[in-house]
Amino acid sequence: MDLIVNGVRHTVALEAEMPLLWAIRDELGLTGTKYGCGLAQCGACTVLVDGIAVRSCITPVESVAGQQITTIEAIGEDAVGRRVVEAWVAHQVPQCGYCQSGQVMAATSLLKQIAQPSEAEVAAAMTNLCRCGTYNAIAAAMRQAAQG
């Protein structure tokens, strides 16, 4: 099967049900996408599939074969993703940083869909967990990134 990750086509021989997370980390060596809970609850494993945030820990590789998969390693190549990262840095969002790749991916997905989301839309879309509690900094960074 073919996986297109960060613009590069990879032909891989994997079980169809293998979670995308393990294909990305173990098969392709892209370790920026993190394992958190394995139940799609925490969001540490969030990647973009055709621009939409997806929890890769429960997404079978077969379901995304041939689609454009973007991981944190390439988010800076996207104008919206670059803006999100710059806002994250400006607001010093990360503390431990473990969840932040998933947070950045979720934020990028939202801003690609809704250029200037309301506070309610941000709250509804940014459901990834942060053990350090950086939610206020995330909200401030989201406001900055939405301003362009």
PyMOL commands that place a pseudoatom at each C-alpha (Angstrom):
pseudoatom trace, name=CA, resn=MET, resi=1, chain=A, elem=C, hetatm=0, pos=[0.000, 0.000, 0.000]
pseudoatom trace, name=CA, resn=ASP, resi=2, chain=A, elem=C, hetatm=0, pos=[1.107, 3.579, -0.588]
pseudoatom trace, name=CA, resn=LEU, resi=3, chain=A, elem=C, hetatm=0, pos=[1.246, 6.151, 2.194]
pseudoatom trace, name=CA, resn=ILE, resi=4, chain=A, elem=C, hetatm=0, pos=[1.905, 9.752, 1.211]
pseudoatom trace, name=CA, resn=VAL, resi=5, chain=A, elem=C, hetatm=0, pos=[3.499, 11.347, 4.246]
pseudoatom trace, name=CA, resn=ASN, resi=6, chain=A, elem=C, hetatm=0, pos=[4.764, 14.911, 4.158]
pseudoatom trace, name=CA, resn=GLY, resi=7, chain=A, elem=C, hetatm=0, pos=[4.615, 14.875, 0.378]
pseudoatom trace, name=CA, resn=VAL, resi=8, chain=A, elem=C, hetatm=0, pos=[6.689, 11.709, -0.029]
pseudoatom trace, name=CA, resn=ARG, resi=9, chain=A, elem=C, hetatm=0, pos=[5.138, 8.483, -1.312]
pseudoatom trace, name=CA, resn=HIS, resi=10, chain=A, elem=C, hetatm=0, pos=[6.149, 5.404, 0.686]
pseudoatom trace, name=CA, resn=THR, resi=11, chain=A, elem=C, hetatm=0, pos=[5.252, 1.920, -0.499]
pseudoatom trace, name=CA, resn=VAL, resi=12, chain=A, elem=C, hetatm=0, pos=[4.883, -0.175, 2.639]
pseudoatom trace, name=CA, resn=ALA, resi=13, chain=A, elem=C, hetatm=0, pos=[3.917, -3.750, 3.388]
pseudoatom trace, name=CA, resn=LEU, resi=14, chain=A, elem=C, hetatm=0, pos=[1.822, -3.409, 6.526]
pseudoatom trace, name=CA, resn=GLU, resi=15, chain=A, elem=C, hetatm=0, pos=[-1.223, -5.049, 8.043]
pseudoatom trace, name=CA, resn=ALA, resi=16, chain=A, elem=C, hetatm=0, pos=[-4.275, -3.091, 6.890]
pseudoatom trace, name=CA, resn=GLU, resi=17, chain=A, elem=C, hetatm=0, pos=[-5.456, -2.611, 10.479]
pseudoatom trace, name=CA, resn=MET, resi=18, chain=A, elem=C, hetatm=0, pos=[-2.130, -1.277, 11.785]
pseudoatom trace, name=CA, resn=PRO, resi=19, chain=A, elem=C, hetatm=0, pos=[-2.712, 2.107, 13.416]
pseudoatom trace, name=CA, resn=LEU, resi=20, chain=A, elem=C, hetatm=0, pos=[-1.322, 4.955, 11.344]
pseudoatom trace, name=CA, resn=LEU, resi=21, chain=A, elem=C, hetatm=0, pos=[0.634, 6.136, 14.386]
pseudoatom trace, name=CA, resn=TRP, resi=22, chain=A, elem=C, hetatm=0, pos=[2.837, 3.034, 14.362]
pseudoatom trace, name=CA, resn=ALA, resi=23, chain=A, elem=C, hetatm=0, pos=[3.359, 3.212, 10.614]
pseudoatom trace, name=CA, resn=ILE, resi=24, chain=A, elem=C, hetatm=0, pos=[4.507, 6.830, 10.976]
pseudoatom trace, name=CA, resn=ARG, resi=25, chain=A, elem=C, hetatm=0, pos=[6.743, 6.231, 13.998]
pseudoatom trace, name=CA, resn=ASP, resi=26, chain=A, elem=C, hetatm=0, pos=[8.046, 2.688, 13.566]
pseudoatom trace, name=CA, resn=GLU, resi=27, chain=A, elem=C, hetatm=0, pos=[8.029, 2.191, 9.809]
pseudoatom trace, name=CA, resn=LEU, resi=28, chain=A, elem=C, hetatm=0, pos=[8.859, 5.707, 8.605]
pseudoatom trace, name=CA, resn=GLY, resi=29, chain=A, elem=C, hetatm=0, pos=[10.912, 6.880, 11.597]
pseudoatom trace, name=CA, resn=LEU, resi=30, chain=A, elem=C, hetatm=0, pos=[8.972, 10.125, 12.120]
pseudoatom trace, name=CA, resn=THR, resi=31, chain=A, elem=C, hetatm=0, pos=[8.795, 10.312, 15.890]
pseudoatom trace, name=CA, resn=GLY, resi=32, chain=A, elem=C, hetatm=0, pos=[7.312, 13.800, 16.344]
pseudoatom trace, name=CA, resn=THR, resi=33, chain=A, elem=C, hetatm=0, pos=[3.823, 12.287, 16.456]
pseudoatom trace, name=CA, resn=LYS, resi=34, chain=A, elem=C, hetatm=0, pos=[3.410, 10.955, 19.987]
pseudoatom trace, name=CA, resn=TYR, resi=35, chain=A, elem=C, hetatm=0, pos=[1.642, 8.016, 21.576]
pseudoatom trace, name=CA, resn=GLY, resi=36, chain=A, elem=C, hetatm=0, pos=[-0.471, 9.102, 24.510]
pseudoatom trace, name=CA, resn=CYS, resi=37, chain=A, elem=C, hetatm=0, pos=[-3.483, 6.985, 25.355]
pseudoatom trace, name=CA, resn=GLY, resi=38, chain=A, elem=C, hetatm=0, pos=[-4.093, 4.736, 22.352]
pseudoatom trace, name=CA, resn=LEU, resi=39, chain=A, elem=C, hetatm=0, pos=[-7.830, 5.478, 22.608]
pseudoatom trace, name=CA, resn=ALA, resi=40, chain=A, elem=C, hetatm=0, pos=[-8.102, 8.752, 20.622]
pseudoatom trace, name=CA, resn=GLN, resi=41, chain=A, elem=C, hetatm=0, pos=[-8.836, 10.608, 23.842]
pseudoatom trace, name=CA, resn=CYS, resi=42, chain=A, elem=C, hetatm=0, pos=[-5.703, 12.708, 24.430]
pseudoatom trace, name=CA, resn=GLY, resi=43, chain=A, elem=C, hetatm=0, pos=[-4.785, 13.907, 20.929]
pseudoatom trace, name=CA, resn=ALA, resi=44, chain=A, elem=C, hetatm=0, pos=[-1.001, 13.538, 21.234]
pseudoatom trace, name=CA, resn=CYS, resi=45, chain=A, elem=C, hetatm=0, pos=[-1.097, 11.431, 18.062]
pseudoatom trace, name=CA, resn=THR, resi=46, chain=A, elem=C, hetatm=0, pos=[-2.947, 14.000, 15.934]
pseudoatom trace, name=CA, resn=VAL, resi=47, chain=A, elem=C, hetatm=0, pos=[-1.854, 14.302, 12.301]
pseudoatom trace, name=CA, resn=LEU, resi=48, chain=A, elem=C, hetatm=0, pos=[-3.531, 15.868, 9.279]
pseudoatom trace, name=CA, resn=VAL, resi=49, chain=A, elem=C, hetatm=0, pos=[-5.120, 13.693, 6.611]
pseudoatom trace, name=CA, resn=ASP, resi=50, chain=A, elem=C, hetatm=0, pos=[-6.036, 15.820, 3.622]
pseudoatom trace, name=CA, resn=GLY, resi=51, chain=A, elem=C, hetatm=0, pos=[-5.880, 18.829, 5.967]
pseudoatom trace, name=CA, resn=ILE, resi=52, chain=A, elem=C, hetatm=0, pos=[-8.219, 17.411, 8.623]
pseudoatom trace, name=CA, resn=ALA, resi=53, chain=A, elem=C, hetatm=0, pos=[-7.060, 16.535, 12.153]
pseudoatom trace, name=CA, resn=VAL, resi=54, chain=A, elem=C, hetatm=0, pos=[-7.105, 12.774, 12.710]
pseudoatom trace, name=CA, resn=ARG, resi=55, chain=A, elem=C, hetatm=0, pos=[-6.171, 10.741, 15.781]
pseudoatom trace, name=CA, resn=SER, resi=56, chain=A, elem=C, hetatm=0, pos=[-3.590, 8.408, 14.268]
pseudoatom trace, name=CA, resn=CYS, resi=57, chain=A, elem=C, hetatm=0, pos=[-3.587, 5.922, 17.158]
pseudoatom trace, name=CA, resn=ILE, resi=58, chain=A, elem=C, hetatm=0, pos=[-6.953, 4.505, 16.040]
pseudoatom trace, name=CA, resn=THR, resi=59, chain=A, elem=C, hetatm=0, pos=[-6.801, 5.202, 12.300]
pseudoatom trace, name=CA, resn=PRO, resi=60, chain=A, elem=C, hetatm=0, pos=[-6.031, 2.057, 10.282]
pseudoatom trace, name=CA, resn=VAL, resi=61, chain=A, elem=C, hetatm=0, pos=[-3.350, 2.642, 7.640]
pseudoatom trace, name=CA, resn=GLU, resi=62, chain=A, elem=C, hetatm=0, pos=[-5.612, 1.093, 5.028]
pseudoatom trace, name=CA, resn=SER, resi=63, chain=A, elem=C, hetatm=0, pos=[-8.154, 3.908, 5.518]
pseudoatom trace, name=CA, resn=VAL, resi=64, chain=A, elem=C, hetatm=0, pos=[-5.648, 6.639, 4.617]
pseudoatom trace, name=CA, resn=ALA, resi=65, chain=A, elem=C, hetatm=0, pos=[-3.689, 4.926, 1.836]
pseudoatom trace, name=CA, resn=GLY, resi=66, chain=A, elem=C, hetatm=0, pos=[-3.136, 7.357, -1.016]
pseudoatom trace, name=CA, resn=GLN, resi=67, chain=A, elem=C, hetatm=0, pos=[-4.279, 10.406, 0.986]
pseudoatom trace, name=CA, resn=GLN, resi=68, chain=A, elem=C, hetatm=0, pos=[-2.045, 13.329, 1.956]
pseudoatom trace, name=CA, resn=ILE, resi=69, chain=A, elem=C, hetatm=0, pos=[-0.795, 12.765, 5.519]
pseudoatom trace, name=CA, resn=THR, resi=70, chain=A, elem=C, hetatm=0, pos=[1.020, 15.613, 7.246]
pseudoatom trace, name=CA, resn=THR, resi=71, chain=A, elem=C, hetatm=0, pos=[2.969, 15.179, 10.463]
pseudoatom trace, name=CA, resn=ILE, resi=72, chain=A, elem=C, hetatm=0, pos=[4.540, 17.752, 12.750]
pseudoatom trace, name=CA, resn=GLU, resi=73, chain=A, elem=C, hetatm=0, pos=[7.854, 17.298, 10.949]
pseudoatom trace, name=CA, resn=ALA, resi=74, chain=A, elem=C, hetatm=0, pos=[6.453, 19.090, 7.877]
pseudoatom trace, name=CA, resn=ILE, resi=75, chain=A, elem=C, hetatm=0, pos=[3.973, 21.522, 9.425]
pseudoatom trace, name=CA, resn=GLY, resi=76, chain=A, elem=C, hetatm=0, pos=[6.333, 24.461, 8.905]
pseudoatom trace, name=CA, resn=GLU, resi=77, chain=A, elem=C, hetatm=0, pos=[6.103, 23.948, 5.143]
pseudoatom trace, name=CA, resn=ASP, resi=78, chain=A, elem=C, hetatm=0, pos=[2.421, 24.925, 5.305]
pseudoatom trace, name=CA, resn=ALA, resi=79, chain=A, elem=C, hetatm=0, pos=[1.720, 28.681, 5.620]
pseudoatom trace, name=CA, resn=VAL, resi=80, chain=A, elem=C, hetatm=0, pos=[-1.001, 28.153, 8.242]
pseudoatom trace, name=CA, resn=GLY, resi=81, chain=A, elem=C, hetatm=0, pos=[1.112, 25.614, 10.125]
pseudoatom trace, name=CA, resn=ARG, resi=82, chain=A, elem=C, hetatm=0, pos=[4.083, 27.982, 10.136]
pseudoatom trace, name=CA, resn=ARG, resi=83, chain=A, elem=C, hetatm=0, pos=[1.848, 30.751, 11.537]
pseudoatom trace, name=CA, resn=VAL, resi=84, chain=A, elem=C, hetatm=0, pos=[0.615, 28.405, 14.285]
pseudoatom trace, name=CA, resn=VAL, resi=85, chain=A, elem=C, hetatm=0, pos=[4.159, 27.413, 15.254]
pseudoatom trace, name=CA, resn=GLU, resi=86, chain=A, elem=C, hetatm=0, pos=[5.236, 31.068, 15.350]
pseudoatom trace, name=CA, resn=ALA, resi=87, chain=A, elem=C, hetatm=0, pos=[2.287, 31.884, 17.640]
pseudoatom trace, name=CA, resn=TRP, resi=88, chain=A, elem=C, hetatm=0, pos=[3.113, 28.885, 19.847]
pseudoatom trace, name=CA, resn=VAL, resi=89, chain=A, elem=C, hetatm=0, pos=[6.683, 30.156, 20.220]
pseudoatom trace, name=CA, resn=ALA, resi=90, chain=A, elem=C, hetatm=0, pos=[5.608, 33.774, 20.798]
pseudoatom trace, name=CA, resn=HIS, resi=91, chain=A, elem=C, hetatm=0, pos=[3.249, 32.705, 23.606]
pseudoatom trace, name=CA, resn=GLN, resi=92, chain=A, elem=C, hetatm=0, pos=[5.675, 30.132, 25.023]
pseudoatom trace, name=CA, resn=VAL, resi=93, chain=A, elem=C, hetatm=0, pos=[2.927, 27.507, 24.934]
pseudoatom trace, name=CA, resn=PRO, resi=94, chain=A, elem=C, hetatm=0, pos=[4.956, 24.314, 25.529]
pseudoatom trace, name=CA, resn=GLN, resi=95, chain=A, elem=C, hetatm=0, pos=[5.990, 23.313, 29.003]
pseudoatom trace, name=CA, resn=CYS, resi=96, chain=A, elem=C, hetatm=0, pos=[6.873, 19.621, 28.915]
pseudoatom trace, name=CA, resn=GLY, resi=97, chain=A, elem=C, hetatm=0, pos=[5.981, 19.659, 25.209]
pseudoatom trace, name=CA, resn=TYR, resi=98, chain=A, elem=C, hetatm=0, pos=[4.715, 16.099, 24.924]
pseudoatom trace, name=CA, resn=CYS, resi=99, chain=A, elem=C, hetatm=0, pos=[1.253, 17.033, 23.665]
pseudoatom trace, name=CA, resn=GLN, resi=100, chain=A, elem=C, hetatm=0, pos=[2.315, 20.003, 21.606]
pseudoatom trace, name=CA, resn=SER, resi=101, chain=A, elem=C, hetatm=0, pos=[2.774, 18.320, 18.230]
pseudoatom trace, name=CA, resn=GLY, resi=102, chain=A, elem=C, hetatm=0, pos=[-0.840, 17.153, 18.444]
pseudoatom trace, name=CA, resn=GLN, resi=103, chain=A, elem=C, hetatm=0, pos=[-1.965, 20.576, 19.657]
pseudoatom trace, name=CA, resn=VAL, resi=104, chain=A, elem=C, hetatm=0, pos=[-0.242, 22.307, 16.726]
pseudoatom trace, name=CA, resn=MET, resi=105, chain=A, elem=C, hetatm=0, pos=[-1.790, 19.862, 14.260]
pseudoatom trace, name=CA, resn=ALA, resi=106, chain=A, elem=C, hetatm=0, pos=[-5.290, 20.384, 15.696]
pseudoatom trace, name=CA, resn=ALA, resi=107, chain=A, elem=C, hetatm=0, pos=[-4.843, 24.175, 15.607]
pseudoatom trace, name=CA, resn=THR, resi=108, chain=A, elem=C, hetatm=0, pos=[-3.588, 24.088, 12.025]
pseudoatom trace, name=CA, resn=SER, resi=109, chain=A, elem=C, hetatm=0, pos=[-6.522, 21.951, 10.934]
pseudoatom trace, name=CA, resn=LEU, resi=110, chain=A, elem=C, hetatm=0, pos=[-8.999, 24.344, 12.543]
pseudoatom trace, name=CA, resn=LEU, resi=111, chain=A, elem=C, hetatm=0, pos=[-7.430, 27.436, 10.977]
pseudoatom trace, name=CA, resn=LYS, resi=112, chain=A, elem=C, hetatm=0, pos=[-7.340, 25.768, 7.561]
pseudoatom trace, name=CA, resn=GLN, resi=113, chain=A, elem=C, hetatm=0, pos=[-11.089, 25.192, 7.844]
pseudoatom trace, name=CA, resn=ILE, resi=114, chain=A, elem=C, hetatm=0, pos=[-12.084, 28.424, 9.613]
pseudoatom trace, name=CA, resn=ALA, resi=115, chain=A, elem=C, hetatm=0, pos=[-9.627, 31.296, 9.125]
pseudoatom trace, name=CA, resn=GLN, resi=116, chain=A, elem=C, hetatm=0, pos=[-10.925, 33.325, 12.071]
pseudoatom trace, name=CA, resn=PRO, resi=117, chain=A, elem=C, hetatm=0, pos=[-12.702, 30.961, 14.453]
pseudoatom trace, name=CA, resn=SER, resi=118, chain=A, elem=C, hetatm=0, pos=[-14.800, 32.195, 17.349]
pseudoatom trace, name=CA, resn=GLU, resi=119, chain=A, elem=C, hetatm=0, pos=[-13.825, 31.360, 20.920]
pseudoatom trace, name=CA, resn=ALA, resi=120, chain=A, elem=C, hetatm=0, pos=[-16.539, 28.671, 20.876]
pseudoatom trace, name=CA, resn=GLU, resi=121, chain=A, elem=C, hetatm=0, pos=[-15.141, 27.153, 17.668]
pseudoatom trace, name=CA, resn=VAL, resi=122, chain=A, elem=C, hetatm=0, pos=[-11.637, 27.123, 19.164]
pseudoatom trace, name=CA, resn=ALA, resi=123, chain=A, elem=C, hetatm=0, pos=[-12.947, 25.446, 22.327]
pseudoatom trace, name=CA, resn=ALA, resi=124, chain=A, elem=C, hetatm=0, pos=[-14.842, 22.851, 20.291]
pseudoatom trace, name=CA, resn=ALA, resi=125, chain=A, elem=C, hetatm=0, pos=[-11.876, 22.016, 18.050]
pseudoatom trace, name=CA, resn=MET, resi=126, chain=A, elem=C, hetatm=0, pos=[-9.033, 22.142, 20.557]
pseudoatom trace, name=CA, resn=THR, resi=127, chain=A, elem=C, hetatm=0, pos=[-9.918, 19.067, 22.592]
pseudoatom trace, name=CA, resn=ASN, resi=128, chain=A, elem=C, hetatm=0, pos=[-6.413, 17.646, 22.954]
pseudoatom trace, name=CA, resn=LEU, resi=129, chain=A, elem=C, hetatm=0, pos=[-5.303, 17.152, 26.537]
pseudoatom trace, name=CA, resn=CYS, resi=130, chain=A, elem=C, hetatm=0, pos=[-2.363, 18.978, 28.088]
pseudoatom trace, name=CA, resn=ARG, resi=131, chain=A, elem=C, hetatm=0, pos=[-1.106, 17.621, 31.394]
pseudoatom trace, name=CA, resn=CYS, resi=132, chain=A, elem=C, hetatm=0, pos=[0.744, 20.894, 32.034]
pseudoatom trace, name=CA, resn=GLY, resi=133, chain=A, elem=C, hetatm=0, pos=[-2.461, 22.912, 31.656]
pseudoatom trace, name=CA, resn=THR, resi=134, chain=A, elem=C, hetatm=0, pos=[-1.271, 25.328, 28.973]
pseudoatom trace, name=CA, resn=TYR, resi=135, chain=A, elem=C, hetatm=0, pos=[-4.826, 25.937, 27.757]
pseudoatom trace, name=CA, resn=ASN, resi=136, chain=A, elem=C, hetatm=0, pos=[-4.749, 29.718, 28.323]
pseudoatom trace, name=CA, resn=ALA, resi=137, chain=A, elem=C, hetatm=0, pos=[-1.506, 30.026, 26.358]
pseudoatom trace, name=CA, resn=ILE, resi=138, chain=A, elem=C, hetatm=0, pos=[-2.965, 27.801, 23.620]
pseudoatom trace, name=CA, resn=ALA, resi=139, chain=A, elem=C, hetatm=0, pos=[-6.024, 30.062, 23.386]
pseudoatom trace, name=CA, resn=ALA, resi=140, chain=A, elem=C, hetatm=0, pos=[-3.828, 33.174, 23.184]
pseudoatom trace, name=CA, resn=ALA, resi=141, chain=A, elem=C, hetatm=0, pos=[-1.660, 31.581, 20.492]
pseudoatom trace, name=CA, resn=MET, resi=142, chain=A, elem=C, hetatm=0, pos=[-4.779, 30.579, 18.572]
pseudoatom trace, name=CA, resn=ARG, resi=143, chain=A, elem=C, hetatm=0, pos=[-6.015, 34.172, 18.650]
pseudoatom trace, name=CA, resn=GLN, resi=144, chain=A, elem=C, hetatm=0, pos=[-2.674, 35.401, 17.305]
pseudoatom trace, name=CA, resn=ALA, resi=145, chain=A, elem=C, hetatm=0, pos=[-2.472, 32.728, 14.581]
pseudoatom trace, name=CA, resn=ALA, resi=146, chain=A, elem=C, hetatm=0, pos=[-6.027, 33.544, 13.469]
pseudoatom trace, name=CA, resn=GLN, resi=147, chain=A, elem=C, hetatm=0, pos=[-5.113, 37.197, 12.981]
pseudoatom trace, name=CA, resn=GLY, resi=148, chain=A, elem=C, hetatm=0, pos=[-2.613, 36.153, 10.339]
for i in range(1, 148): cmd.bond("trace and resi %d" % i, "trace and resi %d" % (i + 1))
show_as sticks, trace
zoom trace
